[in-house]
Amino acid sequence: MANVFISHRKADDTQSERLARELQAAGHKVWFDEWEINLGDSLIERMNQGLEGSAYLVLCYSSSGVDSPWMSREWMSALARQLSGHQVKVLPILLTGGQPPAILADIKYADLTKDWSRGVAELLRAIR
């Protein structure tokens, strides 16, 4: 099964964690910040470890946007790694509305706003 990094805004914690749990239930190893960063940990070190070990970065965007400093660093790092030839794929997910970053606008996304189950099924098909 695949290693999956969930990139999301704090405002979307509830839905992002729901998605993370569904991916985990499907057998994938999921990096979700609330599960992986403990009291006293270096945020940057833990995030870097999660990103380096991930084959997929699930970018959860919403009406809250994708421009938080941490979230931007996560998906930009994954995109830079992808462009450098690393085997990492950015998978955009629409949680509650909003627009993807302009540089990712041509990438097909899973829409969880219209049909959660169908969107998750599309995501699981993309994760191999």
C-alpha positions in Angstrom: 0.0 0.0 0.0 1.0 3.6 -0.5 2.4 6.3 1.8 0.0 9.3 1.7 0.6 12.8 3.1 -2.5 14.8 3.9 -2.1 18.6 3.3 -4.9 20.7 4.8 -5.8 23.9 6.6 -6.6 23.8 10.3 -10.1 25.1 9.4 -10.7 21.8 7.5 -9.4 19.5 10.3 -12.7 17.6 10.7 -13.2 16.7 7.0 -9.5 16.2 6.4 -9.2 13.7 9.3 -12.3 11.9 8.0 -10.6 11.5 4.7 -7.4 10.4 6.3 -9.2 7.7 8.3 -10.9 6.4 5.2 -7.6 6.1 3.4 -6.1 4.4 6.4 -9.0 2.0 6.5 -8.3 1.1 2.8 -4.8 0.0 3.9 -2.7 3.0 3.2 -0.1 4.5 5.5 -1.4 8.1 6.1 0.6 11.0 7.5 -1.8 13.4 9.1 -0.3 16.2 11.3 -2.5 15.6 14.3 -1.4 12.0 14.4 2.3 12.5 13.7 3.4 15.6 15.5 3.7 15.3 19.2 4.4 17.7 22.0 8.0 18.8 21.8 8.5 17.6 18.2 10.1 19.9 15.6 7.3 20.8 13.2 9.6 21.2 10.3 11.5 18.0 11.0 8.3 15.9 11.3 6.7 17.5 8.2 9.9 16.9 6.2 10.0 13.2 7.3 6.4 12.8 6.2 6.9 14.5 2.9 10.1 12.6 2.1 8.4 9.2 2.7 5.3 9.9 0.8 4.4 8.7 -2.7 1.3 10.9 -2.7 0.4 14.3 -1.3 -3.4 14.8 -1.0 -4.0 18.5 -1.3 -7.3 19.3 0.5 -8.5 22.7 -0.7 -11.6 24.5 0.3 -13.3 27.8 0.7 -10.6 28.4 3.4 -8.0 28.4 0.5 -4.6 26.8 0.1 -2.4 29.7 0.9 -1.6 29.1 4.6 2.2 29.2 5.0 2.5 25.5 6.2 0.1 24.1 3.6 1.8 26.1 0.8 5.2 24.7 1.8 3.8 21.2 1.8 2.3 21.1 -1.6 5.0 23.3 -3.2 7.6 20.9 -1.8 5.8 17.9 -3.2 5.5 19.6 -6.6 9.2 20.6 -6.7 10.1 17.0 -5.9 7.8 15.7 -8.6 9.3 18.2 -11.1 12.8 17.0 -10.1 12.0 13.4 -11.0 11.0 12.0 -7.6 8.1 9.5 -7.5 5.5 11.7 -5.7 2.2 12.7 -7.1 0.0 15.7 -6.0 -3.7 14.7 -5.8 -6.0 17.7 -5.4 -9.2 17.2 -3.4 -12.1 19.8 -3.2 -13.5 19.7 0.3 -15.9 22.6 0.6 -15.4 24.9 -2.4 -12.7 27.3 -3.5 -10.2 27.1 -6.3 -7.0 25.1 -6.6 -3.7 27.0 -6.9 -3.2 28.3 -10.4 -0.2 26.1 -11.1 -2.4 23.0 -10.3 -5.5 24.2 -12.2 -5.0 21.7 -15.1 -4.8 18.7 -12.8 -8.1 16.7 -12.3 -9.3 16.8 -8.8 -11.8 14.7 -6.8 -14.9 16.7 -5.7 -16.0 15.6 -2.3 -18.6 18.4 -2.1 -21.1 16.8 -4.4 -20.6 13.1 -3.5 -18.2 12.2 -0.7 -18.1 8.5 -1.4 -17.6 8.9 -5.2 -14.8 11.4 -4.6 -13.0 9.1 -2.1 -13.4 6.2 -4.6 -11.7 8.3 -7.3 -8.9 9.1 -4.9 -8.4 5.5 -4.0 -8.2 4.5 -7.7 -5.5 7.2 -8.1 -3.5 5.8 -5.2 -1.7 2.6 -6.2 
